[in-house]
Amino acid sequence: MSICILALLLAGLMLCGCGGKKQAKVSTPPPPPAAAPAPDSVPATNPSLPKRPEVAPPSNERKQQEKVAEAASVFAIPEGTKPLSVETGKASWYGAPYHNRRSSNGQIYDMNQMTAAHRTLPLGSTVRVINLKTGHSTIVRITDRGPFVEGRIVDLSLAAAKQADVWKAGVAPVRLEVLRTPVPFDHGGKWAVQIGSFHDEDDANKLASRLTRRYKTAKVLRFSSPVGDWWVRVRVLQDDRKRAEEVARDTQTDEGKVFLVRLD
């Protein structure tokens, strides 16, 4: 009897094991690797290094000195050069109407170069022009003739007028210092007389005819300027200075002025 009971119990256990549900296996992915630590932020500046000192922009006076020094180096003027002569008067400037036209030295005038016009200094002379009101100055080369306005002694290019603080004013009192000349400026040279300006061409023609009859050995020229006015130029025999001075002294005109001018 006990054997039968034991057999029944074993059979029941077997039936329970077969009838139970199998447990599904789930594949679990491995955990993601740990994120790499973020690199330390780099500072914009290294606090251990000294800061670069800020340089203040040069003052207007210093800029002016640098420009004048640069011009002196371009014209090879030794520092401390004493002027050969000094002249005071008014400076003016000339620009667009004369730009890209031929100057008295035969070269094309460029108003952006450091040049100027003077009536009697040899072409190629180097001068310093100092504004007596502001103290600004410029160093220029004489390449042209003028100004043909009474009381004015030098006509600056646009670039030189800006440097000498003459541009906005138009006209300014200046001291002109002659630093160097290619030939002696107190003797020699070729000289003429220039008369004008005339608004009417007929007036210039009448004066030219009268001077031609008076000075038989002189060559009388008549020409217009880029701004439309008319001029008369008298070239005396051999371009002699004394003869030119005599013509300038003896010539009178109701319109315009009479100027002694050096040609070379």
C-alpha positions as CSV (number, residue, x, y, z in Angstrom):
1,M,0.0,0.0,0.0
2,S,2.7,2.5,0.9
3,I,4.5,1.6,-2.4
4,C,1.4,2.6,-4.4
5,I,1.0,5.8,-2.6
6,L,4.7,6.7,-3.3
7,A,4.2,5.9,-7.0
8,L,1.1,8.2,-7.3
9,L,3.0,11.1,-5.7
10,L,5.9,10.7,-8.2
11,A,3.5,10.7,-11.1
12,G,1.8,13.9,-9.9
13,L,5.1,15.7,-9.6
14,M,6.0,14.7,-13.2
15,L,2.7,16.1,-14.5
16,C,3.1,19.4,-12.8
17,G,6.6,19.9,-14.3
18,C,5.4,19.1,-17.8
19,G,2.4,21.4,-17.7
20,G,4.2,24.5,-16.4
21,K,5.1,27.5,-18.7
22,K,8.7,28.0,-19.9
23,Q,10.3,31.3,-18.9
24,A,11.4,33.4,-21.9
25,K,15.0,34.5,-22.1
26,V,15.5,38.2,-22.7
27,S,18.9,39.4,-24.1
28,T,19.7,42.6,-22.3
29,P,22.1,44.9,-24.2
30,P,25.2,45.8,-22.2
31,P,25.1,49.2,-20.6
32,P,26.6,52.1,-22.7
33,P,30.2,53.0,-21.9
34,A,30.6,55.9,-19.5
35,A,30.9,59.3,-21.4
36,A,34.4,60.7,-21.6
37,P,34.8,63.6,-19.2
38,A,34.5,67.0,-21.0
39,P,37.9,68.7,-21.5
40,D,38.6,71.7,-19.3
41,S,37.6,74.9,-21.0
42,V,40.6,76.9,-22.3
43,P,40.6,80.5,-21.1
44,A,40.7,83.3,-23.7
45,T,43.8,84.7,-22.1
46,N,46.4,83.3,-19.9
47,P,46.1,85.0,-16.6
48,S,49.7,84.1,-15.8
49,L,51.0,86.2,-18.7
50,P,51.2,90.0,-18.4
51,K,48.7,91.9,-20.5
52,R,50.1,93.8,-23.6
53,P,49.9,97.5,-22.9
54,E,47.7,99.5,-25.2
55,V,49.5,102.1,-27.2
56,A,47.7,105.4,-27.5
57,P,47.4,106.8,-31.0
58,P,49.9,109.5,-31.8
59,S,48.7,113.1,-31.3
60,N,48.0,115.4,-34.3
61,E,51.3,117.2,-33.6
62,R,53.2,113.9,-33.6
63,K,51.5,112.8,-36.8
64,Q,52.5,116.1,-38.4
65,Q,56.1,115.7,-37.3
66,E,56.2,112.2,-38.7
67,K,54.8,113.4,-42.1
68,V,57.4,116.2,-42.3
69,A,60.2,113.8,-41.3
70,E,59.0,111.4,-44.0
71,A,59.0,114.2,-46.6
72,A,62.5,115.2,-45.6
73,S,63.7,111.7,-46.0
74,V,62.1,111.5,-49.5
75,F,63.9,114.7,-50.5
76,A,67.1,113.6,-48.7
77,I,67.2,116.7,-46.5
78,P,69.7,116.2,-43.6
79,E,68.3,117.0,-40.2
80,G,69.1,120.5,-39.0
81,T,69.7,121.9,-42.5
82,K,69.7,125.7,-42.3
83,P,67.6,127.5,-44.9
84,L,69.5,129.3,-47.7
85,S,66.9,132.1,-47.6
86,V,63.6,132.9,-46.0
87,E,60.5,134.5,-47.5
88,T,57.1,135.3,-45.9
89,G,53.8,135.9,-47.6
90,K,50.6,134.0,-48.4
91,A,50.3,130.4,-49.6
92,S,47.5,129.0,-51.7
93,W,46.9,125.7,-53.4
94,Y,45.8,124.4,-56.8
95,G,44.2,121.2,-57.7
96,A,41.7,119.6,-60.1
97,P,41.7,122.0,-63.1
98,Y,45.5,121.6,-63.3
99,H,45.7,117.9,-62.4
100,N,47.3,115.7,-65.1
101,R,48.4,118.7,-67.1
102,R,52.0,119.6,-68.0
103,S,53.9,121.6,-65.4
104,S,56.6,124.1,-66.1
105,N,59.3,121.5,-65.5
106,G,57.8,119.4,-68.4
107,Q,56.4,116.7,-66.1
108,I,52.7,116.0,-65.6
109,Y,51.3,117.7,-62.5
110,D,49.9,115.3,-59.9
111,M,48.0,117.1,-57.1
112,N,48.6,114.2,-54.8
113,Q,52.4,114.6,-54.8
114,M,54.4,116.9,-52.6
115,T,55.1,119.7,-55.1
116,A,54.5,123.4,-55.3
117,A,54.7,126.4,-57.7
118,H,56.9,129.4,-57.2
119,R,57.6,132.3,-59.5
120,T,61.4,132.8,-59.2
121,L,63.0,129.8,-57.5
122,P,64.8,127.4,-59.8
123,L,62.7,124.4,-60.8
124,G,63.7,121.4,-58.7
125,S,64.3,123.5,-55.5
126,T,63.3,122.0,-52.2
127,V,61.5,124.2,-49.7
128,R,59.8,124.0,-46.4
129,V,56.5,125.9,-46.0
130,I,55.4,126.7,-42.5
131,N,51.9,127.8,-41.7
132,L,52.3,130.8,-39.4
133,K,48.9,130.3,-37.8
134,T,48.9,126.6,-37.0
135,G,52.5,125.7,-37.0
136,H,51.9,122.9,-39.5
137,S,54.6,122.5,-42.2
138,T,55.4,120.6,-45.3
139,I,58.5,120.0,-47.5
140,V,57.9,120.2,-51.2
141,R,59.8,120.4,-54.5
142,I,59.2,123.3,-56.9
143,T,58.0,122.0,-60.2
144,D,55.7,124.7,-61.5
145,R,55.4,128.5,-61.9
146,G,52.9,130.6,-59.9
147,P,51.0,131.8,-58.1
148,F,50.2,134.8,-60.3
149,V,48.2,136.6,-57.6
150,E,49.7,139.6,-55.9
151,G,50.7,138.9,-52.3
152,R,51.0,135.2,-52.7
153,I,54.4,133.6,-52.8
154,V,53.7,129.8,-53.2
155,D,51.0,127.6,-54.7
156,L,50.9,124.2,-53.0
157,S,49.6,120.9,-54.4
158,L,46.5,119.5,-52.8
159,A,48.6,116.9,-50.8
160,A,51.0,119.6,-49.5
161,A,48.2,122.0,-48.7
162,K,46.6,119.4,-46.5
163,Q,49.8,118.7,-44.7
164,A,50.5,122.4,-44.1
165,D,46.9,123.0,-43.0
166,V,46.2,125.4,-46.0
167,W,43.7,123.2,-47.8
168,K,40.5,124.2,-45.9
169,A,41.5,127.8,-45.4
170,G,42.4,128.2,-49.1
171,V,45.0,130.9,-48.3
172,A,47.2,131.2,-45.2
173,P,50.2,133.2,-44.1
174,V,53.4,131.2,-44.3
175,R,57.2,131.3,-44.0
176,L,59.0,129.7,-46.9
177,E,62.5,128.4,-46.2
178,V,64.7,127.5,-49.2
179,L,66.5,124.3,-48.2
180,R,68.2,123.3,-51.5
181,T,68.4,124.5,-55.1
182,P,69.9,122.7,-58.1
183,V,71.5,125.9,-59.4
184,P,72.3,129.3,-57.8
185,F,69.0,131.2,-57.2
186,D,70.5,134.6,-56.7
187,H,72.0,135.0,-60.2
188,G,71.8,133.5,-63.7
189,G,68.7,131.7,-65.1
190,K,66.2,132.4,-67.8
191,W,63.7,135.1,-67.2
192,A,60.5,136.4,-68.6
193,V,57.5,138.7,-67.8
194,Q,54.0,137.3,-67.3
195,I,51.0,139.6,-67.4
196,G,47.4,138.8,-66.6
197,S,45.0,137.4,-66.1
198,F,42.5,138.7,-68.6
199,H,38.9,137.5,-68.7
200,D,38.5,138.6,-72.4
201,E,40.7,137.2,-75.1
202,D,40.6,140.5,-77.0
203,D,42.1,142.4,-74.1
204,A,45.0,139.9,-74.1
205,N,45.4,140.2,-77.9
206,K,45.5,144.0,-77.7
207,L,48.2,144.0,-75.0
208,A,50.3,141.4,-76.9
209,S,50.1,143.5,-80.1
210,R,51.2,146.6,-78.2
211,L,54.2,144.9,-76.6
212,T,55.2,143.3,-79.9
213,R,55.5,146.8,-81.5
214,R,57.3,148.2,-78.5
215,Y,59.9,145.4,-77.9
216,K,61.2,144.5,-81.4
217,T,63.6,141.8,-80.1
218,A,61.2,140.2,-77.6
219,K,58.9,137.3,-78.3
220,V,55.4,138.0,-77.0
221,L,53.2,134.9,-76.3
222,R,49.5,134.7,-75.6
223,F,47.9,131.7,-74.0
224,S,44.9,130.6,-71.9
225,S,45.0,128.8,-68.5
226,P,43.0,125.7,-67.5
227,V,40.5,127.9,-65.7
228,G,39.7,129.9,-68.9
229,D,41.5,133.2,-68.3
230,W,44.2,134.6,-70.6
231,W,47.8,135.5,-70.1
232,V,50.6,137.4,-72.0
233,R,54.2,136.4,-71.6
234,V,57.1,138.4,-72.9
235,R,60.4,136.6,-73.5
236,V,63.2,139.1,-73.8
237,L,66.3,138.7,-75.8
238,Q,68.5,135.9,-74.4
239,D,66.0,135.5,-71.5
240,D,68.2,138.0,-69.7
241,R,67.1,138.9,-66.2
242,K,67.9,142.7,-66.4
243,R,66.0,143.1,-69.6
244,A,63.0,141.2,-68.1
245,E,63.1,143.4,-65.0
246,E,63.1,146.5,-67.3
247,V,60.0,145.2,-69.2
248,A,58.2,144.4,-65.9
249,R,59.0,147.8,-64.5
250,D,57.9,149.7,-67.7
251,T,54.8,147.7,-68.5
252,Q,51.4,148.9,-67.3
253,T,48.0,147.3,-67.7
254,D,44.5,148.3,-66.7
255,E,43.6,144.7,-66.0
256,G,45.7,142.1,-64.3
257,K,49.2,142.3,-62.8
258,V,52.8,142.1,-64.1
259,F,55.0,139.4,-62.7
260,L,58.7,138.6,-63.1
261,V,59.0,134.8,-63.6
262,R,62.0,132.4,-64.0
263,L,61.6,129.9,-66.7
264,D,64.2,127.3,-65.7
